[in-house]
């Protein structure tokens, strides 16, 4: 599946916040974690952390499930792979533009 510019914006917006990025890194490094484990890596209140997690979930970057009284969060790697593909395609476009400019200037 290919991410469009419009589809990429919410994803990059979610990843653009340092606290949300820390949450994603923590989940990537340590796997599924409870809300308190996840939020231990960011210096905000539990309520603010819950908002960050909700935003990440709305962007499709994490999922949550209930285990007893705890909510456990898991990173979804598919959107991250799609973001990587998007950035790779964008990089190729810039490389092609630079190559065209170089060819024009050198001629």
MARMIBA-958745 format. One record per atom (N, C-alpha, C): residue in one letter; atom name; x, y, z. Coordinates in Angstrom, 2 decimals, padded with zeros to 5 digits. Atoms other than C-alpha are relative to their C-alpha. Example, Ala and Ser with C-alpha at 12.3 -4.5 7.8 and 13.67 -1.06 7.14 Angstrom:
2
<kelum: a | lonu: N | c1: 000.89 | c2: -001.19 | c3: 000.00> $
<kelum: a | lonu: CA | c1: 012.30 | c2: -004.50 | c3: 007.80> $
<kelum: a | lonu: C | c1: 000.90 | c2: 001.20 | c3: 000.00> $
<kelum: s | lonu: N | c1: -000.82 | c2: -001.19 | c3: -000.06> $
<kelum: s | lonu: CA | c1: 013.67 | c2: -001.06 | c3: 007.14> $
<kelum: s | lonu: C | c1: -000.77 | c2: 001.09 | c3: 000.73> $
END
This chain:
107
<kelum: x | lonu: N | c1: 000.84 | c2: -001.18 | c3: 000.00> $
<kelum: x | lonu: CA | c1: 000.00 | c2: 000.00 | c3: 000.00> $
<kelum: x | lonu: C | c1: 000.89 | c2: 001.24 | c3: 000.00> $
<kelum: x | lonu: N | c1: -000.77 | c2: -001.22 | c3: 000.15> $
<kelum: x | lonu: CA | c1: 001.27 | c2: 003.47 | c3: -000.88> $
<kelum: x | lonu: C | c1: -000.66 | c2: 001.15 | c3: 000.74> $
<kelum: x | lonu: N | c1: 000.51 | c2: -001.14 | c3: -000.76> $
<kelum: x | lonu: CA | c1: 000.89 | c2: 006.50 | c3: 001.34> $
<kelum: x | lonu: C | c1: 000.01 | c2: 001.22 | c3: -000.91> $
<kelum: x | lonu: N | c1: 000.07 | c2: -001.24 | c3: 000.76> $
<kelum: x | lonu: CA | c1: -000.30 | c2: 009.67 | c3: -000.41> $
<kelum: x | lonu: C | c1: 000.46 | c2: 001.15 | c3: 000.88> $
<kelum: x | lonu: N | c1: -000.39 | c2: -001.18 | c3: -000.78> $
<kelum: x | lonu: CA | c1: 000.71 | c2: 013.16 | c3: 000.64> $
<kelum: x | lonu: C | c1: -001.02 | c2: 000.27 | c3: 001.10> $
<kelum: x | lonu: N | c1: 001.06 | c2: -000.23 | c3: -001.00> $
<kelum: x | lonu: CA | c1: -002.65 | c2: 013.60 | c3: 002.37> $
<kelum: x | lonu: C | c1: 000.00 | c2: -001.08 | c3: 001.07> $
<kelum: x | lonu: N | c1: -000.03 | c2: 001.09 | c3: -000.96> $
<kelum: x | lonu: CA | c1: -002.33 | c2: 010.20 | c3: 004.02> $
<kelum: x | lonu: C | c1: 001.23 | c2: 000.05 | c3: 000.90> $
<kelum: x | lonu: N | c1: -001.24 | c2: -000.07 | c3: -000.77> $
<kelum: x | lonu: CA | c1: 001.22 | c2: 010.90 | c3: 005.19> $
<kelum: x | lonu: C | c1: -000.04 | c2: 001.10 | c3: 001.05> $
<kelum: x | lonu: N | c1: 000.00 | c2: -001.15 | c3: -000.91> $
<kelum: x | lonu: CA | c1: 000.43 | c2: 014.20 | c3: 006.90> $
<kelum: x | lonu: C | c1: -000.36 | c2: -000.35 | c3: 001.44> $
<kelum: x | lonu: N | c1: 000.32 | c2: 000.33 | c3: -001.40> $
<kelum: x | lonu: CA | c1: -001.35 | c2: 012.79 | c3: 010.00> $
<kelum: x | lonu: C | c1: 001.08 | c2: -000.88 | c3: 000.65> $
<kelum: x | lonu: N | c1: -001.05 | c2: 000.88 | c3: -000.51> $
<kelum: x | lonu: CA | c1: 001.36 | c2: 010.16 | c3: 010.37> $
<kelum: x | lonu: C | c1: 001.22 | c2: 000.81 | c3: 000.44> $
<kelum: x | lonu: N | c1: -001.17 | c2: -000.81 | c3: -000.33> $
<kelum: x | lonu: CA | c1: 004.20 | c2: 012.67 | c3: 010.27> $
<kelum: x | lonu: C | c1: -000.32 | c2: 001.02 | c3: 001.08> $
<kelum: x | lonu: N | c1: 000.41 | c2: -000.90 | c3: -001.07> $
<kelum: x | lonu: CA | c1: 002.23 | c2: 015.06 | c3: 012.45> $
<kelum: x | lonu: C | c1: 000.09 | c2: -000.71 | c3: 001.34> $
<kelum: x | lonu: N | c1: -000.04 | c2: 000.77 | c3: -001.24> $
<kelum: x | lonu: CA | c1: 001.90 | c2: 012.34 | c3: 015.08> $
<kelum: x | lonu: C | c1: 001.44 | c2: -000.26 | c3: 000.43> $
<kelum: x | lonu: N | c1: -001.40 | c2: 000.29 | c3: -000.32> $
<kelum: x | lonu: CA | c1: 005.60 | c2: 011.50 | c3: 014.86> $
<kelum: x | lonu: C | c1: 000.81 | c2: 001.26 | c3: 000.26> $
<kelum: x | lonu: N | c1: -000.73 | c2: -001.25 | c3: -000.14> $
<kelum: x | lonu: CA | c1: 006.59 | c2: 015.18 | c3: 014.90> $
<kelum: x | lonu: C | c1: 000.15 | c2: 000.50 | c3: 001.42> $
<kelum: x | lonu: N | c1: -000.10 | c2: -000.41 | c3: -001.39> $
<kelum: x | lonu: CA | c1: 006.06 | c2: 015.56 | c3: 018.63> $
<kelum: x | lonu: C | c1: 001.06 | c2: -000.85 | c3: 000.70> $
<kelum: x | lonu: N | c1: -001.06 | c2: 000.77 | c3: -000.66> $
<kelum: x | lonu: CA | c1: 009.13 | c2: 014.55 | c3: 020.68> $
<kelum: x | lonu: C | c1: -000.52 | c2: -001.04 | c3: 000.99> $
<kelum: x | lonu: N | c1: 000.53 | c2: 000.97 | c3: -000.96> $
<kelum: x | lonu: CA | c1: 007.03 | c2: 012.86 | c3: 023.38> $
<kelum: x | lonu: C | c1: -000.64 | c2: -001.19 | c3: -000.70> $
<kelum: x | lonu: N | c1: 000.60 | c2: 001.11 | c3: 000.73> $
<kelum: x | lonu: CA | c1: 005.06 | c2: 010.80 | c3: 020.88> $
<kelum: x | lonu: C | c1: 001.08 | c2: -000.85 | c3: -000.67> $
<kelum: x | lonu: N | c1: -001.10 | c2: 000.74 | c3: 000.60> $
<kelum: x | lonu: CA | c1: 008.27 | c2: 009.86 | c3: 019.12> $
<kelum: x | lonu: C | c1: 000.70 | c2: -000.87 | c3: 001.05> $
<kelum: x | lonu: N | c1: -000.59 | c2: 000.81 | c3: -001.09> $
<kelum: x | lonu: CA | c1: 009.72 | c2: 008.70 | c3: 022.47> $
<kelum: x | lonu: C | c1: -000.86 | c2: -001.22 | c3: 000.30> $
<kelum: x | lonu: N | c1: 000.90 | c2: 001.12 | c3: -000.25> $
<kelum: x | lonu: CA | c1: 006.64 | c2: 006.53 | c3: 022.98> $
<kelum: x | lonu: C | c1: 000.20 | c2: -001.06 | c3: -001.07> $
<kelum: x | lonu: N | c1: -000.18 | c2: 000.95 | c3: 001.10> $
<kelum: x | lonu: CA | c1: 007.07 | c2: 004.93 | c3: 019.55> $
<kelum: x | lonu: C | c1: 001.33 | c2: -000.73 | c3: 000.14> $
<kelum: x | lonu: N | c1: -001.32 | c2: 000.62 | c3: -000.17> $
<kelum: x | lonu: CA | c1: 010.78 | c2: 004.31 | c3: 020.16> $
<kelum: x | lonu: C | c1: -000.03 | c2: -001.01 | c3: 001.15> $
<kelum: x | lonu: N | c1: 000.09 | c2: 000.92 | c3: -001.14> $
<kelum: x | lonu: CA | c1: 010.01 | c2: 002.74 | c3: 023.55> $
<kelum: x | lonu: C | c1: -000.73 | c2: -001.27 | c3: -000.37> $
<kelum: x | lonu: N | c1: 000.76 | c2: 001.18 | c3: 000.41> $
<kelum: x | lonu: CA | c1: 007.41 | c2: 000.43 | c3: 022.06> $
<kelum: x | lonu: C | c1: 000.77 | c2: -000.85 | c3: -001.01> $
<kelum: x | lonu: N | c1: -000.83 | c2: 000.75 | c3: 000.96> $
<kelum: x | lonu: CA | c1: 009.76 | c2: -000.52 | c3: 019.20> $
<kelum: x | lonu: C | c1: 001.11 | c2: -000.76 | c3: 000.72> $
<kelum: x | lonu: N | c1: -001.12 | c2: 000.61 | c3: -000.72> $
<kelum: x | lonu: CA | c1: 012.59 | c2: -001.25 | c3: 021.62> $
<kelum: x | lonu: C | c1: -000.43 | c2: -001.10 | c3: 000.96> $
<kelum: x | lonu: N | c1: 000.35 | c2: 000.91 | c3: -001.10> $
<kelum: x | lonu: CA | c1: 010.72 | c2: -003.04 | c3: 024.41> $
<kelum: x | lonu: C | c1: -001.29 | c2: -000.79 | c3: -000.23> $
<kelum: x | lonu: N | c1: 001.21 | c2: 000.76 | c3: 000.30> $
<kelum: x | lonu: CA | c1: 007.53 | c2: -004.33 | c3: 022.78> $
<kelum: x | lonu: C | c1: -001.21 | c2: 000.51 | c3: 000.75> $
<kelum: x | lonu: N | c1: 001.26 | c2: -000.41 | c3: -000.63> $
<kelum: x | lonu: CA | c1: 003.96 | c2: -004.16 | c3: 024.07> $
<kelum: x | lonu: C | c1: 000.20 | c2: 000.38 | c3: 001.47> $
<kelum: x | lonu: N | c1: -000.21 | c2: -000.54 | c3: -001.35> $
<kelum: x | lonu: CA | c1: 003.74 | c2: -002.14 | c3: 027.28> $
<kelum: x | lonu: C | c1: -001.28 | c2: 000.62 | c3: 000.52> $
<kelum: x | lonu: N | c1: 001.15 | c2: -000.63 | c3: -000.64> $
<kelum: x | lonu: CA | c1: 001.19 | c2: -000.89 | c3: 029.75> $
<kelum: x | lonu: C | c1: 000.10 | c2: 001.52 | c3: -000.13> $
<kelum: x | lonu: N | c1: 000.02 | c2: -001.46 | c3: 000.08> $
<kelum: x | lonu: CA | c1: 000.17 | c2: 002.76 | c3: 029.80> $
<kelum: x | lonu: C | c1: 001.06 | c2: 000.60 | c3: 000.91> $
<kelum: x | lonu: N | c1: -000.99 | c2: -000.58 | c3: -000.93> $
<kelum: x | lonu: CA | c1: 002.32 | c2: 003.44 | c3: 032.86> $
<kelum: x | lonu: C | c1: 001.43 | c2: -000.28 | c3: -000.46> $
<kelum: x | lonu: N | c1: -001.34 | c2: 000.28 | c3: 000.52> $
<kelum: x | lonu: CA | c1: 005.35 | c2: 001.72 | c3: 031.30> $
<kelum: x | lonu: C | c1: 000.33 | c2: 000.92 | c3: -001.18> $
<kelum: x | lonu: N | c1: -000.22 | c2: -000.84 | c3: 001.17> $
<kelum: x | lonu: CA | c1: 004.94 | c2: 003.65 | c3: 028.07> $
<kelum: x | lonu: C | c1: 000.21 | c2: 001.45 | c3: 000.40> $
<kelum: x | lonu: N | c1: -000.07 | c2: -001.41 | c3: -000.36> $
<kelum: x | lonu: CA | c1: 004.39 | c2: 006.99 | c3: 029.73> $
<kelum: x | lonu: C | c1: 001.16 | c2: 000.34 | c3: 000.93> $
<kelum: x | lonu: N | c1: -001.15 | c2: -000.26 | c3: -000.86> $
<kelum: x | lonu: CA | c1: 007.40 | c2: 006.59 | c3: 032.01> $
<kelum: x | lonu: C | c1: 001.14 | c2: 000.67 | c3: -000.77> $
<kelum: x | lonu: N | c1: -001.08 | c2: -000.58 | c3: 000.79> $
<kelum: x | lonu: CA | c1: 009.59 | c2: 007.77 | c3: 029.11> $
<kelum: x | lonu: C | c1: -000.26 | c2: 001.45 | c3: -000.41> $
<kelum: x | lonu: N | c1: 000.28 | c2: -001.38 | c3: 000.36> $
<kelum: x | lonu: CA | c1: 007.89 | c2: 011.14 | c3: 028.74> $
<kelum: x | lonu: C | c1: -000.33 | c2: 000.81 | c3: 001.25> $
<kelum: x | lonu: N | c1: 000.15 | c2: -000.83 | c3: -001.20> $
<kelum: x | lonu: CA | c1: 007.90 | c2: 014.03 | c3: 031.25> $
<kelum: x | lonu: C | c1: -001.31 | c2: 000.80 | c3: 000.02> $
<kelum: x | lonu: N | c1: 001.31 | c2: -000.69 | c3: -000.02> $
<kelum: x | lonu: CA | c1: 004.16 | c2: 014.81 | c3: 031.25> $
<kelum: x | lonu: C | c1: -000.92 | c2: -000.75 | c3: 000.97> $
<kelum: x | lonu: N | c1: 000.98 | c2: 000.65 | c3: -000.88> $
<kelum: x | lonu: CA | c1: 001.13 | c2: 014.02 | c3: 033.37> $
<kelum: x | lonu: C | c1: -000.57 | c2: -001.23 | c3: -000.69> $
<kelum: x | lonu: N | c1: 000.61 | c2: 001.20 | c3: 000.56> $
<kelum: x | lonu: CA | c1: -000.66 | c2: 010.73 | c3: 032.90> $
<kelum: x | lonu: C | c1: -001.13 | c2: 000.37 | c3: -000.98> $
<kelum: x | lonu: N | c1: 001.08 | c2: -000.45 | c3: 000.88> $
<kelum: x | lonu: CA | c1: -003.61 | c2: 012.59 | c3: 031.36> $
<kelum: x | lonu: C | c1: 000.57 | c2: 000.46 | c3: -001.35> $
<kelum: x | lonu: N | c1: -000.63 | c2: -000.45 | c3: 001.24> $
<kelum: x | lonu: CA | c1: -001.34 | c2: 014.27 | c3: 028.79> $
<kelum: x | lonu: C | c1: 000.56 | c2: -001.18 | c3: -000.78> $
<kelum: x | lonu: N | c1: -000.54 | c2: 001.20 | c3: 000.64> $
<kelum: x | lonu: CA | c1: 000.36 | c2: 010.94 | c3: 028.08> $
<kelum: x | lonu: C | c1: -001.11 | c2: -000.79 | c3: -000.68> $
<kelum: x | lonu: N | c1: 001.15 | c2: 000.70 | c3: 000.59> $
<kelum: x | lonu: CA | c1: -003.05 | c2: 009.35 | c3: 027.47> $
<kelum: x | lonu: C | c1: -000.45 | c2: 000.69 | c3: -001.28> $
<kelum: x | lonu: N | c1: 000.35 | c2: -000.73 | c3: 001.22> $
<kelum: x | lonu: CA | c1: -003.79 | c2: 012.09 | c3: 024.94> $
<kelum: x | lonu: C | c1: 000.99 | c2: -000.30 | c3: -001.12> $
<kelum: x | lonu: N | c1: -001.01 | c2: 000.35 | c3: 001.00> $
<kelum: x | lonu: CA | c1: -000.51 | c2: 011.36 | c3: 023.17> $
<kelum: x | lonu: C | c1: -000.26 | c2: -001.40 | c3: -000.56> $
<kelum: x | lonu: N | c1: 000.27 | c2: 001.37 | c3: 000.44> $
<kelum: x | lonu: CA | c1: -001.33 | c2: 007.66 | c3: 023.06> $
<kelum: x | lonu: C | c1: -001.25 | c2: -000.06 | c3: -000.88> $
<kelum: x | lonu: N | c1: 001.23 | c2: -000.05 | c3: 000.79> $
<kelum: x | lonu: CA | c1: -004.82 | c2: 008.40 | c3: 021.74> $
<kelum: x | lonu: C | c1: 000.28 | c2: 000.56 | c3: -001.39> $
<kelum: x | lonu: N | c1: -000.34 | c2: -000.58 | c3: 001.29> $
<kelum: x | lonu: CA | c1: -003.41 | c2: 010.58 | c3: 018.98> $
<kelum: x | lonu: C | c1: 000.78 | c2: -001.01 | c3: -000.85> $
<kelum: x | lonu: N | c1: -000.76 | c2: 001.02 | c3: 000.72> $
<kelum: x | lonu: CA | c1: -000.92 | c2: 007.85 | c3: 018.03> $
<kelum: x | lonu: C | c1: -000.92 | c2: -001.12 | c3: -000.49> $
<kelum: x | lonu: N | c1: 000.94 | c2: 001.04 | c3: 000.39> $
<kelum: x | lonu: CA | c1: -003.76 | c2: 005.34 | c3: 017.97> $
<kelum: x | lonu: C | c1: -000.87 | c2: 000.48 | c3: -001.17> $
<kelum: x | lonu: N | c1: 000.80 | c2: -000.56 | c3: 001.08> $
<kelum: x | lonu: CA | c1: -005.88 | c2: 007.63 | c3: 015.77> $
<kelum: x | lonu: C | c1: 000.78 | c2: 000.08 | c3: -001.30> $
<kelum: x | lonu: N | c1: -000.86 | c2: -000.05 | c3: 001.19> $
<kelum: x | lonu: CA | c1: -002.94 | c2: 007.95 | c3: 013.37> $
<kelum: x | lonu: C | c1: 000.34 | c2: -001.40 | c3: -000.50> $
<kelum: x | lonu: N | c1: -000.25 | c2: 001.37 | c3: 000.42> $
<kelum: x | lonu: CA | c1: -002.75 | c2: 004.16 | c3: 013.20> $
<kelum: x | lonu: C | c1: 001.37 | c2: -000.53 | c3: 000.37> $
<kelum: x | lonu: N | c1: -001.35 | c2: 000.40 | c3: -000.36> $
<kelum: x | lonu: CA | c1: 000.70 | c2: 003.96 | c3: 014.78> $
<kelum: x | lonu: C | c1: 000.06 | c2: -000.98 | c3: 001.16> $
<kelum: x | lonu: N | c1: 000.05 | c2: 000.94 | c3: -001.12> $
<kelum: x | lonu: CA | c1: -000.30 | c2: 002.02 | c3: 017.89> $
<kelum: x | lonu: C | c1: -001.41 | c2: -000.59 | c3: 000.10> $
<kelum: x | lonu: N | c1: 001.29 | c2: 000.59 | c3: -000.35> $
<kelum: x | lonu: CA | c1: -003.08 | c2: -000.29 | c3: 018.99> $
<kelum: x | lonu: C | c1: 000.03 | c2: -000.27 | c3: 001.50> $
<kelum: x | lonu: N | c1: 000.06 | c2: 000.30 | c3: -001.43> $
<kelum: x | lonu: CA | c1: -004.28 | c2: -001.01 | c3: 022.48> $
<kelum: x | lonu: C | c1: -000.98 | c2: -001.13 | c3: 000.24> $
<kelum: x | lonu: N | c1: 000.91 | c2: 001.06 | c3: -000.41> $
<kelum: x | lonu: CA | c1: -005.94 | c2: -003.90 | c3: 024.22> $
<kelum: x | lonu: C | c1: -000.04 | c2: 000.00 | c3: 001.53> $
<kelum: x | lonu: N | c1: 000.13 | c2: 000.09 | c3: -001.46> $
<kelum: x | lonu: CA | c1: -007.15 | c2: -004.57 | c3: 027.76> $
<kelum: x | lonu: C | c1: 000.54 | c2: -001.33 | c3: 000.47> $
<kelum: x | lonu: N | c1: -000.46 | c2: 001.19 | c3: -000.71> $
<kelum: x | lonu: CA | c1: -005.34 | c2: -007.04 | c3: 029.98> $
<kelum: x | lonu: C | c1: -000.32 | c2: 000.24 | c3: 001.47> $
<kelum: x | lonu: N | c1: 000.45 | c2: -000.28 | c3: -001.37> $
<kelum: x | lonu: CA | c1: -007.24 | c2: -007.04 | c3: 033.23> $
<kelum: x | lonu: C | c1: -000.34 | c2: 001.46 | c3: 000.12> $
<kelum: x | lonu: N | c1: 000.25 | c2: -001.42 | c3: -000.22> $
<kelum: x | lonu: CA | c1: -007.22 | c2: -003.51 | c3: 034.54> $
<kelum: x | lonu: C | c1: 000.92 | c2: 000.89 | c3: -000.82> $
<kelum: x | lonu: N | c1: -000.98 | c2: -000.80 | c3: 000.74> $
<kelum: x | lonu: CA | c1: -004.34 | c2: -002.42 | c3: 032.34> $
<kelum: x | lonu: C | c1: -000.33 | c2: 000.07 | c3: -001.49> $
<kelum: x | lonu: N | c1: 000.05 | c2: -000.16 | c3: 001.45> $
<kelum: x | lonu: CA | c1: -004.33 | c2: -001.09 | c3: 028.81> $
<kelum: x | lonu: C | c1: 001.42 | c2: -000.22 | c3: -000.49> $
<kelum: x | lonu: N | c1: -001.31 | c2: 000.32 | c3: 000.54> $
<kelum: x | lonu: CA | c1: -001.44 | c2: -002.52 | c3: 026.80> $
<kelum: x | lonu: C | c1: 000.09 | c2: 000.54 | c3: -001.42> $
<kelum: x | lonu: N | c1: -000.21 | c2: -000.67 | c3: 001.29> $
<kelum: x | lonu: CA | c1: -000.05 | c2: -000.63 | c3: 023.81> $
<kelum: x | lonu: C | c1: 001.04 | c2: -000.75 | c3: -000.82> $
<kelum: x | lonu: N | c1: -000.90 | c2: 000.68 | c3: 000.93> $
<kelum: x | lonu: CA | c1: 001.61 | c2: -002.15 | c3: 020.76> $
<kelum: x | lonu: C | c1: 000.20 | c2: 000.90 | c3: -001.21> $
<kelum: x | lonu: N | c1: -000.28 | c2: -000.80 | c3: 001.19> $
<kelum: x | lonu: CA | c1: 003.32 | c2: -000.35 | c3: 017.91> $
<kelum: x | lonu: C | c1: -000.43 | c2: -000.78 | c3: -001.24> $
<kelum: x | lonu: N | c1: 000.35 | c2: 000.59 | c3: 001.29> $
<kelum: x | lonu: CA | c1: 002.01 | c2: -001.00 | c3: 014.41> $
<kelum: x | lonu: C | c1: 001.11 | c2: 000.39 | c3: -000.98> $
<kelum: x | lonu: N | c1: -001.15 | c2: -000.29 | c3: 000.85> $
<kelum: x | lonu: CA | c1: 004.97 | c2: -001.31 | c3: 012.06> $
<kelum: x | lonu: C | c1: -000.39 | c2: 000.36 | c3: -001.44> $
<kelum: x | lonu: N | c1: 000.39 | c2: -000.26 | c3: 001.38> $
<kelum: x | lonu: CA | c1: 003.01 | c2: -001.09 | c3: 008.80> $
<kelum: x | lonu: C | c1: 000.02 | c2: 001.49 | c3: -000.34> $
<kelum: x | lonu: N | c1: -000.06 | c2: -001.44 | c3: 000.32> $
<kelum: x | lonu: CA | c1: 002.48 | c2: 002.70 | c3: 008.96> $
<kelum: x | lonu: C | c1: 001.42 | c2: 000.55 | c3: 000.00> $
<kelum: x | lonu: N | c1: -001.39 | c2: -000.46 | c3: -000.02> $
<kelum: x | lonu: CA | c1: 006.15 | c2: 003.18 | c3: 009.82> $
<kelum: x | lonu: C | c1: 000.70 | c2: -000.42 | c3: -001.29> $
<kelum: x | lonu: N | c1: -000.58 | c2: 000.46 | c3: 001.26> $
<kelum: x | lonu: CA | c1: 007.16 | c2: 001.09 | c3: 006.79> $
<kelum: x | lonu: C | c1: -000.53 | c2: 000.85 | c3: -001.16> $
<kelum: x | lonu: N | c1: 000.58 | c2: -000.84 | c3: 001.05> $
<kelum: x | lonu: CA | c1: 004.77 | c2: 003.11 | c3: 004.62> $
<kelum: x | lonu: C | c1: 000.62 | c2: 001.40 | c3: 000.03> $
<kelum: x | lonu: N | c1: -000.64 | c2: -001.32 | c3: -000.12> $
<kelum: x | lonu: CA | c1: 006.27 | c2: 006.35 | c3: 005.95> $
<kelum: x | lonu: C | c1: 001.42 | c2: -000.06 | c3: -000.56> $
<kelum: x | lonu: N | c1: -001.35 | c2: 000.18 | c3: 000.53> $
<kelum: x | lonu: CA | c1: 009.74 | c2: 005.04 | c3: 005.15> $
<kelum: x | lonu: C | c1: -000.02 | c2: -000.06 | c3: -001.53> $
<kelum: x | lonu: N | c1: 000.14 | c2: 000.09 | c3: 001.46> $
<kelum: x | lonu: CA | c1: 008.63 | c2: 004.15 | c3: 001.61> $
<kelum: x | lonu: C | c1: -000.31 | c2: 001.38 | c3: -000.59> $
<kelum: x | lonu: N | c1: 000.37 | c2: -001.34 | c3: 000.47> $
<kelum: x | lonu: CA | c1: 007.08 | c2: 007.60 | c3: 001.22> $
<kelum: x | lonu: C | c1: 001.24 | c2: 000.91 | c3: -000.04> $
<kelum: x | lonu: N | c1: -001.19 | c2: -000.84 | c3: -000.06> $
<kelum: x | lonu: CA | c1: 010.30 | c2: 009.33 | c3: 002.32> $
<kelum: x | lonu: C | c1: 001.04 | c2: -000.43 | c3: -001.04> $
<kelum: x | lonu: N | c1: -000.91 | c2: 000.50 | c3: 001.02> $
<kelum: x | lonu: CA | c1: 012.34 | c2: 007.10 | c3: -000.01> $
<kelum: x | lonu: C | c1: -000.41 | c2: 000.52 | c3: -001.38> $
<kelum: x | lonu: N | c1: 000.49 | c2: -000.51 | c3: 001.29> $
<kelum: x | lonu: CA | c1: 010.13 | c2: 008.06 | c3: -002.97> $
<kelum: x | lonu: C | c1: 000.25 | c2: 001.51 | c3: -000.11> $
<kelum: x | lonu: N | c1: -000.22 | c2: -001.44 | c3: -000.01> $
<kelum: x | lonu: CA | c1: 010.36 | c2: 011.73 | c3: -002.00> $
<kelum: x | lonu: C | c1: 001.48 | c2: 000.32 | c3: -000.21> $
<kelum: x | lonu: N | c1: -001.44 | c2: -000.19 | c3: 000.14> $
<kelum: x | lonu: CA | c1: 014.14 | c2: 011.47 | c3: -001.71> $
<kelum: x | lonu: C | c1: 000.44 | c2: -000.24 | c3: -001.45> $
<kelum: x | lonu: N | c1: -000.33 | c2: 000.28 | c3: 001.40> $
<kelum: x | lonu: CA | c1: 014.34 | c2: 009.93 | c3: -005.19> $
<kelum: x | lonu: C | c1: -000.41 | c2: 001.17 | c3: -000.91> $
<kelum: x | lonu: N | c1: 000.44 | c2: -001.14 | c3: 000.79> $
<kelum: x | lonu: CA | c1: 012.32 | c2: 012.83 | c3: -006.58> $
<kelum: x | lonu: C | c1: 000.96 | c2: 001.17 | c3: 000.14> $
<kelum: x | lonu: N | c1: -000.96 | c2: -001.08 | c3: -000.22> $
<kelum: x | lonu: CA | c1: 014.70 | c2: 015.33 | c3: -005.00> $
<kelum: x | lonu: C | c1: 001.32 | c2: -000.31 | c3: -000.69> $
<kelum: x | lonu: N | c1: -001.25 | c2: 000.39 | c3: 000.67> $
<kelum: x | lonu: CA | c1: 017.71 | c2: 013.39 | c3: -006.28> $
<kelum: x | lonu: C | c1: -000.12 | c2: 000.22 | c3: -001.50> $
<kelum: x | lonu: N | c1: 000.21 | c2: -000.19 | c3: 001.44> $
<kelum: x | lonu: CA | c1: 016.23 | c2: 013.44 | c3: -009.79> $
<kelum: x | lonu: C | c1: 000.00 | c2: 001.49 | c3: -000.34> $
<kelum: x | lonu: N | c1: 000.02 | c2: -001.44 | c3: 000.25> $
<kelum: x | lonu: CA | c1: 015.58 | c2: 017.19 | c3: -009.54> $
<kelum: x | lonu: C | c1: 001.41 | c2: 000.59 | c3: 000.07> $
<kelum: x | lonu: N | c1: -001.38 | c2: -000.47 | c3: -000.12> $
<kelum: x | lonu: CA | c1: 019.16 | c2: 017.81 | c3: -008.39> $
<kelum: x | lonu: C | c1: 000.81 | c2: -000.45 | c3: -001.22> $
<kelum: x | lonu: N | c1: -000.71 | c2: 000.49 | c3: 001.18> $
<kelum: x | lonu: CA | c1: 020.47 | c2: 015.64 | c3: -011.24> $
<kelum: x | lonu: C | c1: -000.36 | c2: 000.82 | c3: -001.23> $
<kelum: x | lonu: N | c1: 000.41 | c2: -000.83 | c3: 001.14> $
<kelum: x | lonu: CA | c1: 018.40 | c2: 017.64 | c3: -013.76> $
<kelum: x | lonu: C | c1: 000.64 | c2: 001.38 | c3: 000.09> $
<kelum: x | lonu: N | c1: -000.62 | c2: -001.31 | c3: -000.18> $
<kelum: x | lonu: CA | c1: 019.69 | c2: 020.90 | c3: -012.30> $
<kelum: x | lonu: C | c1: 001.49 | c2: -000.06 | c3: -000.31> $
<kelum: x | lonu: N | c1: -001.45 | c2: 000.16 | c3: 000.25> $
<kelum: x | lonu: CA | c1: 023.29 | c2: 019.64 | c3: -012.37> $
<kelum: x | lonu: C | c1: 000.25 | c2: -000.10 | c3: -001.51> $
<kelum: x | lonu: N | c1: -000.15 | c2: 000.17 | c3: 001.45> $
<kelum: x | lonu: CA | c1: 022.89 | c2: 018.56 | c3: -016.02> $
<kelum: x | lonu: C | c1: -000.22 | c2: 001.32 | c3: -000.72> $
<kelum: x | lonu: N | c1: 000.29 | c2: -001.29 | c3: 000.62> $
<kelum: x | lonu: CA | c1: 021.38 | c2: 021.93 | c3: -016.92> $
<kelum: x | lonu: C | c1: 001.17 | c2: 000.97 | c3: 000.19> $
<kelum: x | lonu: N | c1: -001.09 | c2: -000.93 | c3: -000.31> $
<kelum: x | lonu: CA | c1: 024.16 | c2: 023.90 | c3: -015.21> $
<kelum: x | lonu: C | c1: 001.27 | c2: -000.41 | c3: -000.72> $
<kelum: x | lonu: N | c1: -001.23 | c2: 000.48 | c3: 000.62> $
<kelum: x | lonu: CA | c1: 026.92 | c2: 021.74 | c3: -016.67> $
<kelum: x | lonu: C | c1: -000.03 | c2: 000.11 | c3: -001.52> $
<kelum: x | lonu: N | c1: 000.10 | c2: -000.12 | c3: 001.46> $
<kelum: x | lonu: CA | c1: 025.59 | c2: 022.07 | c3: -020.24> $
<kelum: x | lonu: C | c1: 000.20 | c2: 001.40 | c3: -000.48> $
END
